[in-house]
Amino acid sequence: MLYKFLNSITRRKLILFLAALIFTRFYNLDQTARFTEDESSDLIRMQQLFQARKITLVGPISNANNKVFGSLTYYMLLPFTVLTGFDPIGPVIGTAFFGVATALLLLVLTWLINRKLLGMMAVLVLIWYPLLETSRWAWNPHLVLFWISLGLCCYLIKKPWAFFLSGICLSLAFHNYYLTLFATAVWAFLVLIREVRNKRYSLPAALSIGYVLPLIPFLLFDLRHPPGLFVTRIFIRNDIPDVHMPTFPIFLEKFWGNLTLVLQYIATTPFVWLIAALILALVILDRKSPRRLMWFLPVILQLVLATIIDGVYTRYFLPALPFLVVWLLMPRQKLGKFLARLIIGVAILSSLLTFKTQLTVTKLQPSIATVRAASNIIIDQIKTNQLKSVNVAALASPDTEPLSVKYRNILLMQDVHLKAASEYDATENLFVISTSSAEAIRAEKSAPIVYFLKSDQIQTFTIPNSDWVVYWWHF
């Protein structure tokens, strides 16, 4: 399938497109990819997984001890992490790789469904905000687009073995992010109904078996660790993590917030209500076409069901994104054809406004390059001076983690042990990562620095090509 698709494109166009695609996914990752406590925790878990050489089908338990994560994310990113020596950039490179694969899969879907839109979709997958963000940030929800897109490609082959693989892929997305269950299960159910009505029983059977198989590890985990943390908790105790049924007014308020956020995600602010009107008009035109609405219904239900989950976040909508794309790709006539093309065109135009920023601006400081440089400075000083009783903090800076968990994790991976975040009062050497002066840091009088306010023993280490500085306070 992929070979036929690639073979249908002229070699020159293919090379130019692949070069542009690789550039948009890999350029400047060191300076723009997000790296926080979450990403550093994933990095240290991958190192532990690699060192233990122990295959596990279920990943870590959440900090709140209320969810079990899949280990698939770690296995997908581990090869890239190992090849980079467990550098923070490793998982990001892996995510970019799967971002390239996802873009190609979306073009395969276009080729299989509506080849007349191949040109427009090629431009869209290059610069569309959701695809760029999920390709340049190593986070488990961002990998679901790969599996769902691959699953939909398999579905379109219309063979029992392909339906089986489609079910497996859709369910593997659940291992990356549990909220994929909404859109994928709804869509799979619609497929089952249609195929059974058409008396094609082998296809829905293959899809069902494939969908169930990847969920078995979670069930086995719960059976081995009663009372269980995920499957048995949901289906036996009727206790779903993070789910709270709101009152109807609150539900409407949250739904509106989710809807607005999603519209801003697929099109930037100047075009939000234009694309909303276009989508609504296309839905009205499609109201008598179950074949097309089968692809849009998961989008709506993902949005509705995500409303009962705590918080309002764009990641709640990610599982619905491939279904939205397929819905737009469905062949139409006259006005419907025009509206679908116009929606894709608006998405392209709006993405041009954010394209440069995504490739050049650090979304959440500090960047990976800064974290790496600051960590190396601290490690070098600790080892060179044989320092004891060491602690770290990030103060008077854009860093939102003053206790510096990400630095602690990076140092721990280098077998450098620090005092705990609760032991600043028992610390003799404090490294502060900041963008401010020493006087501004003292003026904050925050818990990490309060014990060093009277200390004048300071050394300063600058980070090249950066506004960040590492201060070393010591008694």
CORVENMO-V258119 format. One record per residue. N is the residue number from 1. OMEGA is omega in whole degrees, 0 to 359 (NA if undefined). Layout:
# CORVENMO-V258119
N&OMEGA ; N&OMEGA
This chain:
# CORVENMO-V258119
1&180 ; 2&180 ; 3&180 ; 4&179 ; 5&181 ; 6&181 ; 7&181 ; 8&181 ; 9&179 ; 10&186 ; 11&182 ; 12&178 ; 13&181 ; 14&180 ; 15&180 ; 16&180 ; 17&181 ; 18&178 ; 19&179 ; 20&180 ; 21&179 ; 22&179 ; 23&184 ; 24&181 ; 25&188 ; 26&185 ; 27&169 ; 28&181 ; 29&182 ; 30&184 ; 31&187 ; 32&184 ; 33&180 ; 34&177 ; 35&183 ; 36&178 ; 37&181 ; 38&183 ; 39&179 ; 40&177 ; 41&176 ; 42&181 ; 43&182 ; 44&176 ; 45&177 ; 46&177 ; 47&179 ; 48&179 ; 49&181 ; 50&181 ; 51&181 ; 52&182 ; 53&183 ; 54&179 ; 55&178 ; 56&180 ; 57&178 ; 58&184 ; 59&185 ; 60&174 ; 61&181 ; 62&181 ; 63&179 ; 64&180 ; 65&181 ; 66&179 ; 67&172 ; 68&179 ; 69&173 ; 70&179 ; 71&185 ; 72&180 ; 73&182 ; 74&179 ; 75&179 ; 76&185 ; 77&185 ; 78&180 ; 79&181 ; 80&179 ; 81&178 ; 82&182 ; 83&179 ; 84&178 ; 85&180 ; 86&172 ; 87&179 ; 88&181 ; 89&184 ; 90&179 ; 91&179 ; 92&176 ; 93&177 ; 94&179 ; 95&178 ; 96&177 ; 97&180 ; 98&173 ; 99&175 ; 100&180 ; 101&180 ; 102&178 ; 103&179 ; 104&179 ; 105&177 ; 106&176 ; 107&174 ; 108&176 ; 109&179 ; 110&180 ; 111&181 ; 112&187 ; 113&188 ; 114&186 ; 115&179 ; 116&181 ; 117&185 ; 118&180 ; 119&180 ; 120&181 ; 121&177 ; 122&178 ; 123&183 ; 124&184 ; 125&177 ; 126&193 ; 127&185 ; 128&186 ; 129&182 ; 130&181 ; 131&178 ; 132&181 ; 133&182 ; 134&178 ; 135&188 ; 136&180 ; 137&186 ; 138&182 ; 139&189 ; 140&179 ; 141&185 ; 142&180 ; 143&183 ; 144&181 ; 145&179 ; 146&185 ; 147&181 ; 148&178 ; 149&178 ; 150&179 ; 151&179 ; 152&175 ; 153&179 ; 154&181 ; 155&185 ; 156&177 ; 157&173 ; 158&174 ; 159&180 ; 160&180 ; 161&179 ; 162&176 ; 163&178 ; 164&178 ; 165&178 ; 166&178 ; 167&179 ; 168&182 ; 169&180 ; 170&180 ; 171&177 ; 172&176 ; 173&177 ; 174&178 ; 175&176 ; 176&184 ; 177&190 ; 178&181 ; 179&174 ; 180&181 ; 181&182 ; 182&186 ; 183&185 ; 184&180 ; 185&178 ; 186&181 ; 187&179 ; 188&179 ; 189&178 ; 190&178 ; 191&180 ; 192&180 ; 193&182 ; 194&182 ; 195&179 ; 196&177 ; 197&178 ; 198&177 ; 199&174 ; 200&190 ; 201&183 ; 202&181 ; 203&178 ; 204&178 ; 205&179 ; 206&179 ; 207&182 ; 208&180 ; 209&179 ; 210&182 ; 211&185 ; 212&187 ; 213&182 ; 214&179 ; 215&184 ; 216&179 ; 217&179 ; 218&178 ; 219&179 ; 220&178 ; 221&181 ; 222&180 ; 223&180 ; 224&182 ; 225&180 ; 226&6 ; 227&178 ; 228&183 ; 229&183 ; 230&187 ; 231&181 ; 232&178 ; 233&182 ; 234&190 ; 235&180 ; 236&182 ; 237&179 ; 238&182 ; 239&183 ; 240&182 ; 241&174 ; 242&182 ; 243&177 ; 244&180 ; 245&181 ; 246&172 ; 247&185 ; 248&178 ; 249&179 ; 250&177 ; 251&180 ; 252&179 ; 253&180 ; 254&179 ; 255&178 ; 256&177 ; 257&178 ; 258&181 ; 259&179 ; 260&180 ; 261&180 ; 262&179 ; 263&177 ; 264&179 ; 265&182 ; 266&175 ; 267&183 ; 268&191 ; 269&182 ; 270&186 ; 271&188 ; 272&186 ; 273&173 ; 274&181 ; 275&176 ; 276&180 ; 277&180 ; 278&179 ; 279&179 ; 280&180 ; 281&180 ; 282&177 ; 283&179 ; 284&178 ; 285&182 ; 286&190 ; 287&181 ; 288&181 ; 289&179 ; 290&181 ; 291&179 ; 292&181 ; 293&176 ; 294&181 ; 295&181 ; 296&182 ; 297&176 ; 298&179 ; 299&181 ; 300&183 ; 301&175 ; 302&179 ; 303&181 ; 304&183 ; 305&177 ; 306&181 ; 307&179 ; 308&176 ; 309&179 ; 310&175 ; 311&177 ; 312&185 ; 313&180 ; 314&181 ; 315&177 ; 316&186 ; 317&185 ; 318&181 ; 319&182 ; 320&188 ; 321&179 ; 322&178 ; 323&176 ; 324&180 ; 325&180 ; 326&178 ; 327&179 ; 328&183 ; 329&185 ; 330&180 ; 331&179 ; 332&179 ; 333&170 ; 334&187 ; 335&179 ; 336&178 ; 337&180 ; 338&182 ; 339&180 ; 340&178 ; 341&181 ; 342&178 ; 343&178 ; 344&179 ; 345&178 ; 346&178 ; 347&177 ; 348&182 ; 349&181 ; 350&180 ; 351&177 ; 352&182 ; 353&183 ; 354&187 ; 355&182 ; 356&181 ; 357&182 ; 358&183 ; 359&187 ; 360&187 ; 361&175 ; 362&184 ; 363&180 ; 364&183 ; 365&359 ; 366&179 ; 367&177 ; 368&179 ; 369&179 ; 370&179 ; 371&180 ; 372&182 ; 373&180 ; 374&179 ; 375&180 ; 376&177 ; 377&181 ; 378&180 ; 379&181 ; 380&180 ; 381&179 ; 382&183 ; 383&182 ; 384&183 ; 385&180 ; 386&185 ; 387&175 ; 388&177 ; 389&186 ; 390&176 ; 391&180 ; 392&175 ; 393&175 ; 394&188 ; 395&176 ; 396&184 ; 397&176 ; 398&179 ; 399&182 ; 400&181 ; 401&184 ; 402&181 ; 403&169 ; 404&179 ; 405&182 ; 406&177 ; 407&178 ; 408&180 ; 409&179 ; 410&180 ; 411&179 ; 412&178 ; 413&176 ; 414&179 ; 415&175 ; 416&185 ; 417&183 ; 418&168 ; 419&180 ; 420&180 ; 421&179 ; 422&187 ; 423&178 ; 424&180 ; 425&179 ; 426&184 ; 427&177 ; 428&181 ; 429&182 ; 430&174 ; 431&180 ; 432&177 ; 433&189 ; 434&172 ; 435&184 ; 436&178 ; 437&178 ; 438&180 ; 439&179 ; 440&178 ; 441&178 ; 442&184 ; 443&179 ; 444&181 ; 445&178 ; 446&186 ; 447&182 ; 448&187 ; 449&188 ; 450&181 ; 451&181 ; 452&184 ; 453&183 ; 454&181 ; 455&176 ; 456&182 ; 457&184 ; 458&168 ; 459&185 ; 460&179 ; 461&180 ; 462&177 ; 463&184 ; 464&178 ; 465&183 ; 466&175 ; 467&185 ; 468&181 ; 469&175 ; 470&176 ; 471&177 ; 472&174 ; 473&177 ; 474&178 ; 475&NA
